[in-house]
Structure formats: C-alpha cells, structure tokens
Amino acid sequence: MTRALVIGGGICGPVTAVALRRAGIDARVHEAHPGPGAGVGAFLTLAPNGLAALRTLGMLGAVRAAAGCATTGIEFVNGAGRRLGLLPDGSASGPEELRTVTVERDALQRALTDAAREQGVPVEYGKRFVGYTENATGVVAEFSDGTTAEADVLIGADGIHSPVRRQMDPEAPGPEYTGLLNVGGRVGAVAVAPTPEATARMLFGARAFFGYQTAPSGDVYWFANFGHEQHARERLAALDDATWKKRVLELFADDHPDVTAILEAAAPARFRPLGVYDLASLPRWSRGRVALAGDAAHAVSSSSGQGASLAAEDALVLAACLRDLPSHEEAFAAYERLRRDRVERVAKEGRRRGNRKAGSSHPAALFARDLTLRVVFALIARFGGHSWINDHRVDFDQRVTLP
C-alpha cells in the first residue's frame, strides 16, 4: 500500500495525512472549501493527549505558536459567582509543551495545514467530495468540479456531517442533537474579574451555561451553551444576529454581571448559534477500502474538550495499523478495535457534562444542583477521575499485531 486520499482539510485531515506519510504512505488532502477556513468556528482546547500526538508528528510547535493561552484548570461557579469547585487537569505538573492550550479554530486549521505542507503533504482546495467507487486495485474519489483522484485507500476525515460516512454506510445513524446551542468567540479587554492564571471559569447560570477565560494579552475567550429545541440551520438563521444577542443576554440577566459585560462587548455576529451534536457509536468505521477518522467516526460534544485531541490520536493509530498489517481490511479492523472503547467512553462523559448545563426556573432545583456539583467536583479533584482522558498516550513506534 503506497497511496491514500484524505477527505477533509479541517483539523483531522492534515494530521492524518502527516501520520500516513510517517508510515510510508503517500497521502493527499482534498478539502471542499477554497482555503483553510478563516473565521470558521470559535475556539477549542487541545489537551495533553492530543498535544502528545502532535508532538510525535512534528506538528506541536506550530500549534503552540497559534494558541491564545494555556488552560490547565477549570474553576466552576454558580450563577452568583460562588465557587463550586476547582479542577486542575494535571498538565501543569507535566512538560510545559504538553500543557493544555486554548486556540481559535481557524488559527489551528491554518497551523496544521502549514505544518502538513512543510512535511510534503499536498492540500487541494475547492474539491467537494460527492462520491467514490472501488475496484480491485483501489478507490476513486469524485468531486463536484468533475475531477477524480485515485489511491489504495480513502480516509473520511470530513467531520461530524461526513459525506464519506453517508456513502460508505447509508444505514449508519446520524449525529444526535444534545439539546444545546453554542455561541462564543473572543473579545478585547473587558472590565471583569480576571480568571486565575491559566484557568477557565465555568458558570452554571439560572437558565444557561457560560464559560470564559482572560488571556495574558487581555483578551477574553467566551462561550455560552443554552438549551433549545432542535431546528435546522435555516430556521436558526431566520433570526438576525442582534436578536440572538438579545436572547442570550436575557438568559443571563439574573446571573453574575461579569457575564453580561462580556456578552455586551461581543460583536453580534458571534451570537449566530450552532447546534451541539455528538455521534456516540457507529456500527462500523470502515467498509472495503474506506475508513473514517475523527468526528466522522465518533464525534464527541464540545463539553468533553476532546474532539481535536481524539482526532490526533486516531491519526497515529490508523497510520500505524496501515504500516504494520498486511492488508487494508486487517488494518482498518485493528484500528477500530484499538480505538472504539476509548472514544465511546469519552463521548459518554461529554454527554454527561452537557446534561449538567441546563438551568431551571425553580430555585430549589438550582440549590440542589449547586450542592450536588460541589460534591462531584470535590470527588473528582480528590481521586483524579478524569486523568484517564488526558494521560492517554499513543506509542507510534510500537508495532501493531493481529490479536
């Protein structure tokens, strides 16, 4: 096996292509959009497990240079601003280069794309995937501009609404709406209480959930999650940005005034909501010469803080399996076997975290929630309940063998 097509040039695609090249496979990325997505999305965190995978692939320096700030802990507060818990993620005690960072999505995509190109990965834009065919010797991808590309295998790294997945397995379940909408972005310096160093503050409000962090630059990274019935993007877009901003401000009107100060400082365009989805379990991750990676295979909600990091882990494991096993069928089966339990466990954890974000109109319910959360966070802090997520490492040099 010598050639691979990677569909998707977001986060997972460039990392997967670099990993495949490290495994001796010529990989080429095809992306539907005309460039690496300026202004796409808000921001995300990369945890130690994902940073370690990027270090293995020689991509860590570019990512850390693009990051806005370190985020090695989370302070949880209630709507009035009273602390419910403080949870370090453990990375502050490890190597500095593996300390969790917050990075804007478009900056991350550019950094990963540039790093991939520096390692010889071709990235072709304006290539919207529309289908594929297989033959005895390979797979041919078809694009909306009428062109095609052929290789030995095709990797769908094209996100939670993956067109590759839909063709590979038309009967597969689609993403599941978690009941939350998300808005967020970055604003300049705002007169609010700064967060502790390298720590994000998460506020369980009366009606919604808010998170923010003050960066050393003075900028404030912020997001809000709020419960909402599921609507197609077209219905969400029917309300203008100013109306959405007004609605979000109303949700937090009874919470700490710092939240209102940040929201008022944010541009209306940052209030265009996106649904929070996950994809907890697929019946299969591959068929024939096609396999899925990252969100295309197992999307976790943003509440997990692990989407990008799990994609980087996937890239290493998938490439190692193709490197070490004699056929693509055996490699894809081993990749799924090695990854499924971990990613599905993370997906469940992300859904649990998201379920805690809904507010209530009943003061007694809010009091009970805050009391319960204090106990939960104390137990996690004492026993390191989430270390299994961040401490995971993929050993790319270890040879993959059949069971």
C-alpha positions, -999 to 999 in steps of 0.1 A, spaced: 0 0 0 15 33 -11 -12 59 -16 -41 74 4 -68 100 -2 -78 121 28 -111 139 25 -114 169 48 -89 197 54 -100 209 88 -83 195 119 -83 158 115 -74 157 78 -39 173 78 -29 154 109 -40 121 94 -21 128 62 11 136 81 7 104 102 2 84 70 34 99 54 53 90 86 41 54 80 54 54 44 21 61 27 18 90 2 -12 109 14 -30 139 -2 -57 161 14 -88 172 -5 -109 200 10 -143 213 -2 -137 250 9 -115 274 -11 -90 278 18 -82 268 54 -113 285 68 -107 320 80 -132 329 107 -146 294 109 -159 285 144 -148 300 177 -121 282 198 -113 249 214 -89 233 237 -61 208 229 -54 185 259 -22 168 268 -31 136 250 -37 154 217 -7 176 221 15 145 227 2 130 194 10 162 176 45 162 191 50 127 177 42 140 143 64 172 145 33 195 145 33 206 181 54 238 177 31 252 150 1 246 172 15 261 203 26 292 184 -10 296 172 -25 291 207 -41 320 226 -34 309 262 -27 279 284 -58 264 301 -46 239 327 -76 242 351 -113 250 354 -129 269 381 -166 262 384 -190 288 399 -227 292 403 -248 320 388 -239 343 416 -202 337 411 -197 315 442 -171 287 437 -184 252 433 -150 236 426 -116 240 411 -102 212 389 -67 212 375 -63 189 345 -29 177 357 -10 191 328 6 219 348 28 194 366 39 178 333 61 190 305 54 226 296 49 217 259 21 194 268 1 218 289 -35 223 277 -40 252 254 -69 273 241 -67 281 204 -91 296 179 -103 271 154 -93 289 122 -58 296 136 -55 259 145 -66 249 110 -40 272 94 -12 260 117 -20 223 110 -22 229 73 10 248 71 28 221 92 14 194 69 26 212 38 61 216 54 62 178 57 53 174 20 16 168 22 -3 182 -8 -35 200 1 -60 207 -26 -89 231 -20 -122 235 -39 -125 197 -40 -160 190 -27 -164 152 -23 -195 138 -40 -188 101 -41 -164 72 -46 -161 39 -65 -140 9 -57 -123 -15 -79 -99 -45 -75 -68 -23 -71 -80 9 -55 -106 36 -48 -116 66 -69 -130 98 -53 -152 120 -73 -155 158 -68 -182 183 -77 -159 201 -102 -159 169 -123 -123 158 -113 -114 125 -97 -85 112 -76 -74 75 -71 -54 58 -44 -52 25 -25 -74 37 4 -97 66 12 -99 82 47 -130 102 56 -118 130 79 -146 153 69 -164 160 102 -195 151 121 -218 155 90 -194 134 69 -204 129 32 -179 100 31 -197 83 60 -231 87 44 -219 69 12 -199 43 30 -228 32 52 -261 48 42 -278 29 71 -255 44 98 -271 66 124 -266 103 120 -253 128 146 -275 132 177 -285 167 189 -276 171 226 -303 197 232 -278 226 234 -269 255 212 -235 271 213 -223 307 207 -189 322 215 -158 340 204 -131 364 216 -133 400 227 -108 426 237 -101 436 273 -133 438 293 -136 452 329 -144 418 345 -128 399 373 -98 381 357 -98 343 358 -70 326 378 -38 321 358 -42 295 330 -77 287 343 -111 290 326 -142 299 347 -174 280 340 -206 294 354 -237 273 359 -263 300 355 -300 301 363 -310 294 327 -278 286 308 -241 278 310 -213 303 304 -175 299 302 -147 324 298 -110 329 303 -89 361 304 -58 356 284 -24 372 292 -30 395 263 -61 409 280 -85 393 255 -114 373 268 -123 339 253 -160 332 260 -188 308 251 -224 301 261 -244 269 260 -282 270 263 -310 246 259 -331 249 227 -353 227 207 -337 212 176 -341 233 144 -325 231 110 -298 257 103 -322 275 81 -347 281 110 -319 292 133 -307 316 106 -342 332 103 -334 353 134 -308 380 128 -276 383 149 -288 412 170 -319 392 180 -299 362 191 -276 385 211 -306 400 229 -319 365 236 -286 353 251 -283 384 272 -318 377 286 -307 342 295 -280 355 318 -298 386 331 -301 371 367 -265 358 368 -232 375 377 -228 409 360 -194 399 345 -213 376 321 -234 405 309 -203 427 305 -186 402 283 -217 395 262 -224 432 256 -188 437 244 -191 408 218 -200 415 182 -235 404 172 -220 380 146 -206 359 175 -242 351 186 -250 331 155 -258 297 172 -247 263 162 -262 231 175 -241 208 197 -241 173 183 -223 141 191 -220 107 174 -215 82 202 -214 49 184 -213 37 148 -219 1 138 -188 2 116 -159 26 110 -148 12 76 -160 -7 46 -138 -20 18 -111 5 11 -127 33 30 -123 42 67 -134 71 89 -114 92 114 -121 119 139 -156 134 141 -166 114 110 -162 82 131 -170 93 167 -180 129 173 -179 139 209 -197 170 222 -177 202 229 -184 196 266 -158 169 266 -130 192 254 -116 163 234 -127 164 198 -94 176 183 -73 156 207 -91 123 199 -87 131 161 -49 134 166 -48 101 185 -69 85 157 -43 96 131 -15 79 148 -33 46 154 -47 44 119 -14 51 103 4 26 125 -22 -1 116 -18 5 79 20 5 83 22 -28 102 -6 -50 90 -6 -69 56 -39 -57 42 -62 -26 45 -90 -48 58 -69 -61 87 -56 -26 93 -90 -9 95 -103 -37 117 -74 -33 141 -78 5 141 -114 3 151 -107 -24 178 -79 -3 193 -99 30 194 -136 22 198 -138 17 236 -119 48 245 -137 72 222 -171 59 231 -163 63 268 -152 99 262 -184 105 242 -205 94 271 -185 116 295 -191 146 272 -228 139 271 -229 137 309 -211 170 313 -235 186 288 -266 174 307 -254 194 337 -256 226 318 -293 231 317 -307 256 342 -341 256 359 -369 280 367 -371 266 403 -348 280 429 -349 247 449 -337 228 418 -308 252 414 -298 249 450 -298 211 448 -278 213 415 -251 235 431 -249 213 462 -245 182 440 -219 198 419 -198 207 449 -197 171 459 -190 159 424 -161 183 418 -146 175 452 -146 138 444 -130 144 410 -103 166 425 -95 141 452 -95 109 431 -84 123 397 -115 110 380 -106 123 345 -69 115 344 -77 86 321 -86 111 294 -56 134 295 -29 109 304 -35 86 275 -6 83 250 -3 66 217 31 49 211 36 52 174 68 32 174 51 1 189 43 -24 163 7 -33 157 0 -70 157 -31 -91 150 -49 -105 180 
